[in-house]
Amino acid sequence: MRTFIVLLGPPGAGKGTQAQIVAETLQLAHISSGDLFRENLKGQTELGKQAQDFINRGELVPDDLTIAMVRDRLQRPDCAQGALLDGFPRTPAQADALTEMLADLDGKVVCVPCINVPSEVLVERLGGRWTCRAQGHVYHQLYNPPKETGKCDIDGSELYQRDDDKPETVANRIRVYLAQTSPLIEYYQKRGLLAEIDGTQEISAVTADLLAAIRKD
Ligand code: AP5
């Protein structure tokens, strides 16, 4: 049976930062729905064009487009053992669709860590975030700075600030999370899969708590 981990948490909680470390440690594929959308935006694909306005406004891309994109991604060979899902599902309809998709793939969700961080900290984190163009490695100008300003430590590519990290868009993303995604906390709690993680700690301490929660299951 393939094992899947769903990482929940508001924008800026540290999902991407942690997913890269945890997926590598557990040798699982890292699937970020946000990264998949950004690749489509960059390539100006039909999906990218359809998703662009939603992303720029800090709203969710409609479920049908998002589910089809993730279904397609899960077919790739790197998901043979399972995957760490970062940013998907984000609505109960997406969560139901995931359960169906995994049943077809002989897989199931085994753990859903939710990284908790208060809203005021999220705004500060996203305001100082720098992301690498090549592979989406994430830095923060104060909390996790690159060795060389503007350059990724891992692949040397240019660092940039995301368009949807503008303060007004961040505020909307947090509202959208609370209204549309936070119901998934109860959804997975009822299924006995939720693990609450304190995301205000240092990055390495959050990683340790995540790995402990995942290995317990
Ligand atoms: P997406 O890219 O998924 O954005 P998000 O969920 O808003 O999450 P972020 O990437 O902003 O934050 P993160 O939690 O990964 O934090 P990070 O590790 O970078 O989605 C973007 C858009 O795509 C959505 O708004 C939507 O439009 C669309 N979309 C995506 N998925 C969708 C779906 N399923 N359905 C519909 N639409 C969808 O960390 C943030 C900063 O904090 C960094 O600078 C980092 O260095 C720093 N940091 C991390 N951890 C710590 C720590 N412990 N202490 C101090 N600083 C830290």
Boltz pocket constraint, residues with backbone or C-beta under 6 A from the ligand:
constraints:
  - pocket:
      binder: B
      contacts: [[A, 9], [A, 10], [A, 11], [A, 12], [A, 13], [A, 14], [A, 15], [A, 16], [A, 17], [A, 18], [A, 33], [A, 34], [A, 35], [A, 37], [A, 51], [A, 54], [A, 55], [A, 56], [A, 58], [A, 59], [A, 60], [A, 61], [A, 62], [A, 66], [A, 86], [A, 87], [A, 88], [A, 89], [A, 90], [A, 94], [A, 125], [A, 126], [A, 128], [A, 129], [A, 130], [A, 138], [A, 139], [A, 140], [A, 141], [A, 143], [A, 144], [A, 164], [A, 173], [A, 199], [A, 200], [A, 201], [A, 202], [A, 203], [A, 206]]
      max_distance: 6.0
